[in-house]
Amino acid sequence: MEKDKVVNIQPLMNSQVENQFTQQIQEDFTQKNPDHSALLHSLETVEVIDVLSDYYTAHENQKHPKKETAPSNKNNGEHKEIKQAIRYIKKNIHRSITLEEVANYVYLSPFYLSKLFKNELNINFINYVNEQKMLYAKEQLEKSDWAVHTIAKNLGFSRASYFCKVFKKQFDMTPKEYRDSLK
């Protein structure tokens, strides 16, 4: 009887991981640690959580299968390749990311991956990557006192001026203006 009982540990795991992630990031900021070792470790943890989440979802779908009229290679409205690409982008957010390298990672042509991004997420690939980088940058501007050029470099931008241009396009203000607005 006991073995038939399914225990949902996902909320507990998410809470523990969030606490650990937050603690590591706070330590990095307190120590002004520019190498982001805790952040990179946490991103790997996020990838593990994603894999466990996919496993949990698949397990739930086996218990309660949905009736489909035709077979589909989509999972919850997204292709598995899009999910893999998003994970890859999150894991590599700290550097320059190209469509070609992500396409190679998910075993698709760059053209097809680009088309999937547009069709599934209603955004093109480079805009998606930049949007994710800008969300991370915004968080860094809020929680750290790192210089704008340091944040830009940590996100794989070779020129801080281009970083500022992308940030302004996303949030209608420069990184400095955003940081000043928080005071």
SETOR-699020 format. One record per residue: residue in one letter; x, y, z of N, C-alpha, C, CB in turn. Coordinates in Angstrom, 2 decimals. Each point is the difference from the previous one (the first is absolute). Glycine has a CB too. Layout:
! residues N
<node "A",<X,Y,Z>,<X,Y,Z>,<X,Y,Z>,<X,Y,Z>>
...
This chain:
! residues 183
<node "M",<0.83,-1.19,0.00>,<-0.83,1.19,0.00>,<0.87,1.26,0.00>,<-1.81,-1.26,1.21>>
<node "E",<2.84,1.28,-0.37>,<0.85,1.18,0.14>,<0.74,0.31,-1.29>,<0.26,-0.52,2.43>>
<node "K",<0.13,-0.52,-3.19>,<0.74,0.26,-1.22>,<-0.88,0.62,-1.09>,<1.49,-1.91,0.58>>
<node "D",<-2.81,1.80,-0.50>,<-0.89,0.60,-0.98>,<-0.17,1.49,0.23>,<-1.18,-2.17,-0.19>>
<node "K",<1.55,2.65,1.35>,<-0.18,1.40,0.33>,<1.08,0.83,-0.70>,<-1.02,-0.62,2.24>>
<node "V",<0.60,1.64,-2.98>,<0.92,0.89,-0.70>,<0.12,1.28,0.81>,<-0.60,-0.99,-2.27>>
<node "V",<1.83,1.36,2.59>,<0.24,1.20,0.78>,<0.57,1.06,-0.92>,<0.39,-1.34,2.10>>
<node "N",<-0.99,2.50,-2.09>,<0.47,1.10,-0.82>,<1.04,0.80,0.78>,<-2.23,0.11,-1.21>>
<node "I",<3.50,-0.32,0.86>,<1.07,0.70,0.70>,<0.45,1.25,-0.74>,<0.74,-2.16,0.95>>
<node "Q",<-1.32,2.42,-2.11>,<0.44,1.14,-0.81>,<-0.10,1.33,0.73>,<-0.72,-1.27,-1.99>>
<node "P",<-0.40,1.62,2.66>,<-0.03,1.29,0.70>,<1.08,0.11,1.08>,<-2.44,0.10,-0.46>>
<node "L",<2.69,-1.18,1.18>,<1.03,-0.01,1.03>,<1.37,0.22,-0.64>,<-1.40,-1.54,1.43>>
<node "M",<1.67,0.85,-2.53>,<1.28,0.14,-0.67>,<0.18,1.43,-0.51>,<-0.06,-2.43,-0.65>>
<node "N",<-0.98,2.99,0.03>,<0.09,1.35,-0.52>,<0.32,0.98,1.11>,<-1.60,-0.59,-1.81>>
<node "S",<0.94,0.43,2.96>,<0.23,0.89,1.13>,<1.44,-0.10,0.49>,<-2.42,-0.22,0.65>>
<node "Q",<2.91,-1.00,-0.49>,<1.38,-0.19,0.46>,<1.00,0.58,-0.99>,<-0.72,-2.06,1.22>>
<node "V",<0.50,1.81,-2.50>,<0.91,0.49,-1.03>,<-0.04,1.53,-0.06>,<-0.32,-2.12,-1.32>>
<node "E",<-0.89,2.69,1.42>,<-0.11,1.46,-0.01>,<0.75,0.61,1.19>,<-2.22,-0.18,-1.16>>
<node "N",<2.08,-0.42,2.33>,<0.71,0.50,1.17>,<1.52,-0.09,-0.18>,<-1.94,-0.69,1.43>>
<node "Q",<2.40,-0.46,-1.94>,<1.44,-0.18,-0.22>,<0.49,0.99,-1.06>,<-0.19,-2.45,0.62>>
<node "F",<-0.54,2.59,-1.68>,<0.35,0.93,-1.08>,<0.10,1.42,0.54>,<-1.13,-1.50,-1.68>>
<node "T",<0.13,1.93,2.41>,<-0.03,1.35,0.55>,<1.18,0.22,0.94>,<-2.49,0.04,-0.21>>
<node "Q",<2.76,-1.00,1.06>,<1.12,0.12,0.95>,<1.33,0.11,-0.74>,<-1.31,-1.33,1.70>>
<node "Q",<1.51,0.52,-2.74>,<1.25,0.04,-0.75>,<0.18,1.34,-0.70>,<-0.12,-2.48,-0.31>>
<node "I",<-0.93,2.98,-0.28>,<0.08,1.27,-0.71>,<0.28,1.13,0.99>,<-1.59,-0.85,-1.76>>
<node "Q",<0.91,0.84,2.91>,<0.24,1.04,1.00>,<1.45,-0.03,0.48>,<-2.40,-0.15,0.72>>
<node "E",<2.96,-1.05,-0.56>,<1.41,-0.10,0.40>,<0.91,0.58,-1.07>,<-0.53,-2.05,1.35>>
<node "D",<0.24,1.76,-2.62>,<0.78,0.56,-1.10>,<-0.05,1.52,0.01>,<-0.46,-2.05,-1.36>>
<node "F",<-0.73,2.61,1.55>,<-0.15,1.45,-0.01>,<0.69,0.62,1.21>,<-2.16,-0.24,-1.24>>
<node "T",<2.03,-0.39,2.40>,<0.61,0.52,1.21>,<1.52,0.02,-0.14>,<-1.94,-0.86,1.36>>
<node "Q",<2.47,-0.21,-1.93>,<1.45,-0.11,-0.16>,<0.48,0.65,-1.29>,<-0.06,-2.11,1.32>>
<node "K",<-0.88,2.66,-2.11>,<0.33,0.61,-1.30>,<0.82,-0.97,-0.84>,<-0.06,2.32,1.02>>
<node "N",<-0.41,-3.52,-1.11>,<0.69,-1.07,-0.69>,<-0.34,0.04,-1.49>,<-0.04,-1.41,2.09>>
<node "P",<0.95,1.89,-2.94>,<-0.33,0.16,-1.41>,<0.05,-1.28,-0.82>,<0.86,2.26,0.22>>
<node "D",<-0.38,-3.36,0.36>,<0.12,-1.20,-0.84>,<-1.29,-0.80,-0.09>,<2.39,-0.09,0.63>>
<node "H",<-3.38,0.44,0.15>,<-1.34,-0.60,-0.08>,<-0.01,-1.51,0.22>,<-0.60,1.81,-1.56>>
<node "S",<1.54,-2.36,2.29>,<0.04,-1.45,0.15>,<-1.30,-0.52,0.61>,<2.49,0.11,0.26>>
<node "A",<-3.03,0.58,0.72>,<-1.25,-0.45,0.61>,<-1.14,0.10,-1.00>,<0.82,0.73,2.25>>
<node "L",<-0.84,0.32,-3.05>,<-1.06,0.16,-0.98>,<0.06,-1.11,-1.04>,<0.04,2.48,0.35>>
<node "L",<1.15,-2.76,-0.85>,<0.13,-1.06,-1.00>,<-0.40,-1.34,0.57>,<1.83,1.28,-1.11>>
<node "H",<-1.46,-1.56,2.35>,<-0.42,-1.23,0.66>,<-1.52,-0.04,0.10>,<2.16,-0.08,1.30>>
<node "S",<-2.76,1.20,-0.97>,<-1.45,0.07,0.13>,<-0.68,-0.22,-1.34>,<0.26,1.56,1.92>>
<node "L",<0.34,-1.03,-3.01>,<-0.59,-0.22,-1.32>,<0.00,-1.48,-0.34>,<0.75,2.27,-0.73>>
<node "E",<0.33,-2.99,1.13>,<0.02,-1.43,-0.21>,<-1.11,-0.65,0.82>,<2.48,0.06,-0.44>>
<node "T",<-2.73,0.44,1.64>,<-1.07,-0.51,0.84>,<-1.35,0.23,-0.67>,<1.37,0.43,2.05>>
<node "V",<-1.53,0.73,-2.69>,<-1.24,0.30,-0.72>,<-0.21,-1.03,-1.10>,<0.24,2.45,0.52>>
<node "E",<0.84,-2.81,-1.22>,<-0.12,-1.00,-1.05>,<-0.45,-1.34,0.58>,<1.79,1.18,-1.32>>
<node "V",<-1.25,-1.56,2.47>,<-0.40,-1.25,0.65>,<-1.49,0.07,0.37>,<2.35,-0.33,0.91>>
<node "I",<-2.79,1.46,-0.38>,<-1.41,0.16,0.36>,<-0.87,-0.12,-1.25>,<0.63,1.49,1.94>>
<node "D",<-0.19,-0.91,-3.05>,<-0.77,-0.12,-1.25>,<-0.13,-1.45,-0.43>,<0.80,2.26,-0.69>>
<node "V",<0.29,-3.01,0.79>,<-0.04,-1.41,-0.37>,<-0.95,-0.76,0.92>,<2.36,0.13,-0.88>>
<node "L",<-2.25,0.12,2.19>,<-0.91,-0.66,0.94>,<-1.45,0.39,-0.25>,<1.84,-0.05,1.69>>
<node "S",<-2.06,1.30,-2.04>,<-1.35,0.47,-0.31>,<-0.55,-0.72,-1.22>,<0.55,2.24,0.99>>
<node "D",<0.29,-2.39,-2.02>,<-0.42,-0.73,-1.20>,<-0.35,-1.45,0.34>,<1.45,1.48,-1.42>>
<node "Y",<-0.62,-2.10,2.29>,<-0.26,-1.37,0.42>,<-1.34,-0.08,0.74>,<2.48,-0.44,0.16>>
<node "Y",<-2.69,1.37,0.76>,<-1.23,0.03,0.78>,<-1.22,0.18,-0.91>,<1.28,0.96,1.96>>
<node "T",<-1.17,-0.05,-2.92>,<-1.09,0.24,-0.95>,<-0.29,-1.26,-0.82>,<0.63,2.43,-0.12>>
<node "A",<0.44,-3.07,-0.35>,<-0.18,-1.23,-0.77>,<-0.65,-1.09,0.84>,<2.01,0.59,-1.38>>
<node "H",<-1.61,-0.69,2.66>,<-0.59,-0.98,0.91>,<-1.49,0.28,0.19>,<2.23,-0.26,1.17>>
<node "E",<-2.58,1.53,-0.98>,<-1.40,0.39,0.17>,<-0.80,-0.30,-1.27>,<0.70,1.79,1.62>>
<node "N",<-0.09,-1.54,-2.78>,<-0.69,-0.26,-1.26>,<-0.23,-1.49,-0.22>,<1.04,2.06,-0.95>>
<node "Q",<-0.14,-2.91,1.48>,<-0.20,-1.43,-0.10>,<-1.17,-0.44,0.88>,<2.44,-0.31,-0.48>>
<node "K",<-2.55,0.91,1.66>,<-1.09,-0.35,0.91>,<-1.34,0.47,-0.54>,<1.59,0.13,1.91>>
<node "H",<-1.61,1.06,-2.53>,<-1.23,0.59,-0.51>,<0.23,0.44,-1.44>,<-0.67,0.75,2.32>>
<node "P",<0.71,-1.72,-3.25>,<0.30,0.38,-1.38>,<-1.11,0.87,-0.59>,<1.30,-2.12,-0.28>>
<node "K",<-0.86,3.08,-0.53>,<-0.95,0.87,-0.70>,<-0.34,-0.66,-1.32>,<0.93,2.10,1.11>>
<node "K",<-2.18,-1.96,-1.52>,<-0.42,-0.55,-1.27>,<0.35,0.98,-1.10>,<-1.87,-1.30,1.10>>
<node "E",<2.66,0.80,-2.06>,<0.39,0.83,-1.14>,<-0.57,-0.62,-1.26>,<2.11,0.77,1.17>>
<node "T",<-2.45,0.08,-2.10>,<-0.53,-0.49,-1.26>,<1.11,-0.44,-0.93>,<-1.96,1.50,0.27>>
<node "A",<3.13,-0.89,-0.16>,<1.14,-0.36,-0.83>,<1.26,0.08,0.84>,<-1.16,0.84,-2.10>>
<node "P",<2.15,-1.68,1.79>,<1.24,0.08,0.75>,<0.66,1.36,-0.18>,<0.30,-2.47,-0.24>>
<node "S",<0.39,2.90,1.28>,<0.64,1.31,-0.05>,<1.38,-0.07,0.62>,<-2.24,1.12,0.10>>
<node "N",<3.17,-0.33,-0.63>,<1.32,0.04,0.59>,<0.13,1.22,0.90>,<0.95,-1.19,-1.99>>
<node "K",<-2.06,1.81,2.32>,<0.02,1.14,0.91>,<-0.27,-0.49,1.41>,<-0.78,1.56,-1.83>>
<node "N",<1.29,-0.81,2.80>,<-0.22,-0.32,1.40>,<-0.51,1.27,0.67>,<1.83,-1.79,0.02>>
<node "N",<-3.09,1.77,0.39>,<-0.62,1.17,0.64>,<0.09,1.25,-0.88>,<0.56,-0.98,2.23>>
<node "G",<-0.77,0.81,-3.54>,<-0.02,1.16,-0.88>,<1.36,0.42,-0.52>,<-1.98,0.72,1.22>>
<node "E",<3.05,-1.36,-0.78>,<1.33,0.35,-0.49>,<0.70,-1.26,-0.47>,<0.12,1.96,1.57>>
<node "H",<0.66,-1.81,-2.62>,<0.83,-1.10,-0.45>,<1.08,-0.27,1.04>,<-0.45,0.58,-2.42>>
<node "K",<0.85,-1.83,2.53>,<1.06,-0.33,0.97>,<1.29,0.72,-0.36>,<-1.05,-2.24,0.41>>
<node "E",<1.28,2.48,-1.70>,<1.21,0.71,-0.42>,<0.00,1.45,0.50>,<0.13,-1.47,-2.03>>
<node "I",<-1.30,2.09,2.10>,<-0.10,1.36,0.54>,<0.35,-0.01,1.48>,<-1.77,0.60,-1.71>>
<node "K",<1.25,-1.59,2.43>,<0.32,-0.11,1.43>,<1.50,-0.20,0.20>,<-2.28,-0.95,0.45>>
<node "Q",<2.88,0.09,-1.27>,<1.45,-0.23,0.10>,<0.77,1.27,-0.32>,<-0.34,-2.42,-0.62>>
<node "A",<-0.11,3.14,-0.40>,<0.67,1.24,-0.39>,<-0.09,1.03,1.12>,<-0.54,-0.46,-2.42>>
<node "I",<-0.62,0.57,3.04>,<-0.18,0.95,1.10>,<0.92,-0.35,1.16>,<-2.40,0.38,-0.70>>
<node "R",<2.50,-1.66,1.03>,<0.91,-0.43,1.06>,<1.44,0.36,-0.35>,<-1.56,-1.88,0.58>>
<node "Y",<1.94,1.65,-1.83>,<1.36,0.31,-0.44>,<0.27,1.50,0.12>,<-0.05,-1.97,-1.58>>
<node "I",<-0.91,2.77,1.18>,<0.15,1.46,0.08>,<0.15,0.42,1.47>,<-1.38,0.29,-2.11>>
<node "K",<0.55,-0.82,2.99>,<0.09,0.35,1.43>,<1.36,-0.40,0.57>,<-2.48,-0.29,0.22>>
<node "K",<2.94,-0.87,-0.60>,<1.27,-0.50,0.53>,<1.18,0.82,-0.52>,<-0.99,-2.29,0.15>>
<node "N",<0.87,2.85,-1.34>,<1.10,0.72,-0.64>,<-0.26,1.50,-0.11>,<0.52,-2.07,-1.27>>
<node "I",<-1.40,2.59,2.11>,<-0.41,1.41,-0.06>,<1.19,0.94,0.21>,<-2.26,-0.66,0.85>>
<node "H",<3.31,0.18,-0.23>,<1.16,0.81,0.34>,<0.96,0.23,-1.18>,<-0.21,-0.87,2.30>>
<node "R",<-0.12,0.37,-3.47>,<0.88,0.19,-1.15>,<-0.81,0.24,-1.27>,<1.74,-1.45,1.08>>
<node "S",<-1.06,1.78,-2.14>,<-0.66,0.21,-1.28>,<-0.56,-1.34,-0.49>,<1.55,1.95,-0.56>>
<node "I",<-2.79,-1.93,0.07>,<-0.66,-1.23,-0.44>,<-0.48,0.21,-1.43>,<-0.71,-0.60,2.38>>
<node "T",<1.01,-0.35,-3.27>,<-0.43,0.12,-1.39>,<-1.09,-1.02,-0.32>,<2.28,0.84,-0.63>>
<node "L",<-3.07,-0.51,-0.37>,<-1.04,-0.91,-0.47>,<0.62,-1.32,-0.46>,<-1.42,1.96,-0.70>>
<node "E",<2.54,-1.88,0.02>,<0.66,-1.20,-0.53>,<0.42,-0.96,1.11>,<0.79,1.35,-1.94>>
<node "E",<-0.20,-0.82,3.02>,<0.45,-0.89,1.07>,<-1.18,-0.65,0.72>,<2.05,1.41,0.28>>
<node "V",<-3.13,-0.66,-0.07>,<-1.18,-0.57,0.66>,<-0.66,-1.03,-0.92>,<-0.35,2.14,1.32>>
<node "A",<0.29,-1.83,-2.60>,<-0.57,-0.95,-0.97>,<0.80,-1.30,0.00>,<-0.82,1.92,-1.42>>
<node "N",<2.14,-1.81,1.45>,<0.84,-1.20,0.07>,<-0.26,-0.77,1.29>,<1.76,1.14,-1.38>>
<node "Y",<-1.95,-0.43,2.46>,<-0.24,-0.64,1.30>,<-1.30,-0.82,-0.01>,<1.24,1.88,1.12>>
<node "V",<-2.27,-1.37,-1.79>,<-1.30,-0.70,-0.03>,<-0.20,-0.81,-1.28>,<-0.94,1.81,1.43>>
<node "Y",<2.00,-1.93,-2.24>,<-0.01,-0.81,-1.22>,<-1.06,0.44,-1.01>,<0.84,-1.88,1.37>>
<node "L",<-0.93,3.19,-1.57>,<-0.89,0.55,-1.02>,<0.79,0.97,-0.87>,<-2.02,-0.25,1.52>>
<node "S",<1.48,0.54,-2.69>,<0.64,1.02,-0.83>,<-0.29,1.37,0.61>,<-0.21,-1.44,-2.09>>
<node "P",<1.11,2.39,1.91>,<-0.26,1.34,0.52>,<-1.31,0.59,-0.53>,<2.47,0.34,0.18>>
<node "F",<-2.75,-0.58,-1.46>,<-1.23,0.52,-0.59>,<-1.23,-0.56,0.72>,<1.17,0.22,-2.21>>
<node "Y",<-1.18,-1.54,2.43>,<-1.17,-0.62,0.63>,<-0.14,0.43,1.46>,<0.25,-1.96,-1.55>>
<node "L",<0.86,2.05,2.28>,<-0.07,0.46,1.38>,<-0.53,1.43,0.07>,<1.91,-1.52,0.61>>
<node "S",<-1.44,2.35,-1.50>,<-0.47,1.39,-0.05>,<-1.50,0.04,-0.26>,<2.25,0.74,-0.83>>
<node "K",<-2.70,-1.57,-0.08>,<-1.43,-0.08,-0.33>,<-0.81,-0.51,1.21>,<0.58,-0.42,-2.43>>
<node "L",<-0.06,-0.56,3.14>,<-0.68,-0.51,1.20>,<-0.13,1.08,1.07>,<0.89,-2.29,-0.50>>
<node "F",<0.19,3.05,0.73>,<-0.06,1.08,0.98>,<-1.11,0.97,-0.35>,<2.46,-0.23,0.44>>
<node "K",<-2.51,0.62,-1.70>,<-0.99,0.98,-0.44>,<-1.41,-0.57,0.14>,<1.68,1.00,-1.60>>
<node "N",<-1.88,-2.24,1.21>,<-1.33,-0.61,0.04>,<-0.46,-0.34,1.42>,<0.44,-0.91,-2.27>>
<node "E",<0.47,0.39,3.09>,<-0.38,-0.46,1.34>,<0.02,1.10,1.05>,<0.91,-2.21,-0.63>>
<node "L",<0.05,3.13,0.53>,<0.17,1.02,1.04>,<-0.37,1.40,-0.46>,<1.80,-1.40,0.95>>
<node "N",<-2.15,1.52,-2.22>,<-0.37,1.30,-0.59>,<1.10,1.05,0.15>,<-2.38,-0.54,0.48>>
<node "I",<3.63,0.09,-0.56>,<1.15,0.89,0.08>,<1.14,-0.65,-0.76>,<-0.74,0.95,2.26>>
<node "N",<1.56,-0.13,-2.92>,<1.11,-0.63,-0.71>,<1.12,-0.35,0.99>,<-0.59,1.27,-2.11>>
<node "F",<1.51,-2.09,1.65>,<1.02,-0.57,0.87>,<0.83,1.07,0.69>,<0.08,-1.97,-1.49>>
<node "I",<0.51,2.88,0.73>,<0.90,0.99,0.59>,<-0.74,0.91,0.97>,<1.40,-0.08,-2.07>>
<node "N",<-2.64,0.43,1.77>,<-0.78,0.82,0.93>,<-0.29,-0.76,1.29>,<-1.03,1.20,-1.95>>
<node "Y",<0.79,-2.51,1.83>,<-0.22,-0.81,1.20>,<1.26,-0.01,0.88>,<-1.67,-1.43,-1.26>>
<node "V",<2.81,1.17,0.63>,<1.26,-0.04,0.76>,<0.25,1.35,0.67>,<0.94,-1.72,-1.60>>
<node "N",<-1.10,2.79,0.84>,<0.23,1.34,0.56>,<-1.00,0.31,1.12>,<0.91,0.75,-2.21>>
<node "E",<-2.15,-1.18,2.05>,<-1.01,0.23,1.04>,<0.41,-0.70,1.30>,<-1.79,0.19,-1.77>>
<node "Q",<2.26,-1.42,1.66>,<0.43,-0.74,1.19>,<1.22,0.67,0.64>,<-0.89,-2.13,-1.00>>
<node "K",<1.82,2.57,0.17>,<1.19,0.69,0.52>,<-0.39,1.30,0.70>,<1.38,-1.01,-1.85>>
<node "M",<-2.35,1.73,1.29>,<-0.40,1.27,0.59>,<-0.73,-0.21,1.32>,<-0.16,0.99,-2.28>>
<node "L",<-0.61,-2.06,2.40>,<-0.65,-0.31,1.28>,<1.05,-0.30,1.06>,<-2.01,-0.89,-1.22>>
<node "Y",<3.04,0.16,0.83>,<1.09,-0.29,0.93>,<0.74,1.29,0.35>,<0.23,-2.32,-0.96>>
<node "A",<0.02,3.17,-0.04>,<0.69,1.27,0.23>,<-0.78,0.88,0.96>,<1.01,-0.13,-2.29>>
<node "K",<-2.31,0.18,2.10>,<-0.87,0.79,0.88>,<0.14,-0.47,1.44>,<-1.61,0.38,-1.90>>
<node "E",<1.62,-1.68,2.07>,<0.16,-0.58,1.34>,<1.36,0.37,0.59>,<-1.50,-1.90,-0.64>>
<node "Q",<2.55,1.87,-0.18>,<1.33,0.36,0.48>,<0.08,1.47,0.38>,<0.98,-1.79,-1.45>>
<node "L",<-1.65,2.63,0.70>,<-0.01,1.43,0.30>,<-0.72,0.27,1.33>,<0.03,0.52,-2.46>>
<node "E",<-1.04,-1.34,2.76>,<-0.76,0.15,1.25>,<0.78,-0.51,1.21>,<-2.11,-0.23,-1.31>>
<node "K",<2.81,-0.88,1.14>,<0.56,-0.71,1.15>,<1.49,0.17,0.19>,<-1.80,-1.60,-0.31>>
<node "S",<2.49,2.23,-0.62>,<1.45,0.14,0.13>,<0.40,1.44,-0.24>,<0.34,-2.37,-0.73>>
<node "D",<0.91,2.64,1.04>,<0.53,1.33,-0.31>,<1.06,-0.10,-1.10>,<-0.46,0.76,2.36>>
<node "W",<0.41,-1.84,-3.13>,<0.93,-0.17,-1.11>,<-0.20,1.10,-1.03>,<0.02,-2.48,0.39>>
<node "A",<1.06,2.87,-1.02>,<-0.06,1.01,-1.05>,<-0.75,-0.57,-1.20>,<2.18,1.03,0.79>>
<node "V",<-2.79,-0.15,-1.57>,<-0.77,-0.43,-1.16>,<0.88,-0.79,-0.98>,<-1.50,2.02,0.27>>
<node "H",<2.73,-1.56,-0.49>,<0.87,-0.73,-0.94>,<0.33,-1.40,0.51>,<0.96,2.20,-0.75>>
<node "T",<-0.90,-2.39,2.08>,<0.25,-1.33,0.57>,<-1.19,-0.92,-0.24>,<1.49,1.03,1.75>>
<node "I",<-2.68,-0.51,-1.54>,<-1.21,-0.80,-0.25>,<-0.07,-0.37,-1.48>,<-1.21,1.16,1.91>>
<node "A",<1.51,-0.19,-2.78>,<-0.01,-0.25,-1.44>,<0.99,-1.12,-0.35>,<-0.64,2.40,-0.43>>
<node "K",<1.83,-2.31,0.96>,<1.03,-1.01,-0.27>,<-0.43,-1.37,0.52>,<1.77,1.78,0.13>>
<node "N",<-2.39,-1.80,1.07>,<-0.46,-1.26,0.58>,<-1.13,-0.65,-0.78>,<0.68,0.88,2.20>>
<node "L",<-1.31,-0.12,-3.07>,<-1.08,-0.54,-0.83>,<0.45,-0.26,-1.44>,<-1.63,1.22,1.43>>
<node "G",<2.92,-1.10,-1.68>,<0.54,-0.34,-1.31>,<-0.03,1.13,-1.01>,<-0.71,-2.26,0.47>>
<node "F",<0.44,3.48,-0.03>,<0.04,1.14,-0.91>,<1.43,0.50,-0.08>,<-2.41,0.64,0.55>>
<node "S",<2.93,-0.48,-1.75>,<1.38,0.47,-0.15>,<0.08,1.51,0.16>,<0.49,-1.93,-1.51>>
<node "R",<-1.60,2.62,1.26>,<-0.03,1.46,0.13>,<-1.13,0.41,0.93>,<0.96,0.28,-2.32>>
<node "A",<-0.62,0.51,3.32>,<-1.00,0.49,0.95>,<-1.01,0.90,-0.69>,<1.68,-0.16,1.85>>
<node "S",<-1.26,0.87,-2.89>,<-0.92,0.90,-0.71>,<-1.13,-0.79,-0.67>,<1.90,1.62,-0.39>>
<node "Y",<-1.57,-2.78,-0.19>,<-1.05,-0.82,-0.61>,<-0.92,-0.57,1.08>,<1.55,-0.57,-1.91>>
<node "F",<-0.97,0.15,3.02>,<-0.79,-0.48,1.14>,<-1.00,1.08,0.43>,<1.92,-1.47,0.75>>
<node "C",<-1.45,2.71,-0.62>,<-0.87,1.10,0.42>,<-1.11,0.24,-1.03>,<1.92,1.05,1.23>>
<node "K",<-1.59,-1.18,-2.50>,<-0.99,0.18,-1.07>,<-1.10,-1.06,0.10>,<1.78,1.00,-1.48>>
<node "V",<-1.38,-2.25,1.68>,<-0.98,-1.09,0.12>,<-0.84,0.18,1.26>,<1.56,-1.56,-1.23>>
<node "F",<-0.93,1.95,2.33>,<-0.72,0.23,1.26>,<-1.03,1.10,-0.18>,<2.02,-0.74,1.31>>
<node "K",<-1.61,1.84,-1.95>,<-0.91,1.12,-0.20>,<-1.18,-0.40,-0.89>,<1.92,1.60,0.28>>
<node "K",<-1.65,-2.39,-1.29>,<-1.07,-0.47,-0.88>,<-1.02,-0.84,0.78>,<1.61,0.01,-1.95>>
<node "Q",<-1.11,-0.82,2.87>,<-0.88,-0.89,0.79>,<-0.80,0.75,1.07>,<1.64,-1.84,-0.40>>
<node "F",<-0.99,2.79,1.10>,<-0.62,0.61,1.17>,<-0.23,1.51,-0.12>,<1.07,-1.78,1.31>>
<node "D",<-0.80,2.36,-2.46>,<-0.20,1.44,-0.25>,<0.81,0.89,0.94>,<-2.27,-0.56,-0.80>>
<node "M",<3.39,0.06,1.28>,<0.94,0.81,0.79>,<1.35,-0.70,-0.02>,<-1.86,0.92,1.49>>
<node "T",<2.91,-0.16,-1.25>,<1.34,-0.59,0.04>,<0.19,-0.75,1.31>,<0.90,1.84,-1.48>>
<node "P",<0.11,-2.71,1.54>,<0.27,-0.69,1.27>,<0.25,0.97,1.15>,<0.94,-1.91,-1.31>>
<node "K",<-0.22,2.97,1.05>,<0.27,1.00,1.05>,<-1.29,0.66,0.46>,<2.28,0.41,-0.97>>
<node "E",<-3.13,-0.03,0.02>,<-1.29,0.60,0.36>,<-0.84,-0.98,0.82>,<0.07,1.41,-2.08>>
<node "Y",<-0.03,-2.70,1.70>,<-0.76,-1.00,0.75>,<0.53,-0.10,1.44>,<-0.45,-1.28,-2.14>>
<node "R",<1.77,1.19,2.27>,<0.58,-0.12,1.35>,<-0.31,1.24,0.82>,<1.83,-1.45,-0.91>>
<node "D",<-1.75,2.64,0.29>,<-0.31,1.24,0.72>,<-1.46,0.05,0.43>,<1.79,1.16,-1.30>>
<node "S",<-2.68,-1.75,0.52>,<-1.42,0.01,0.33>,<-0.33,-0.84,1.23>,<-0.48,0.35,-2.41>>
<node "L",<1.40,-1.25,2.76>,<-0.20,-0.88,1.16>,<0.33,0.70,1.33>,<0.54,-1.94,-1.47>>
<node "K",<0.18,3.04,1.38>,<0.44,0.70,1.22>,<-1.09,0.81,0.61>,<2.26,0.09,-0.89>>
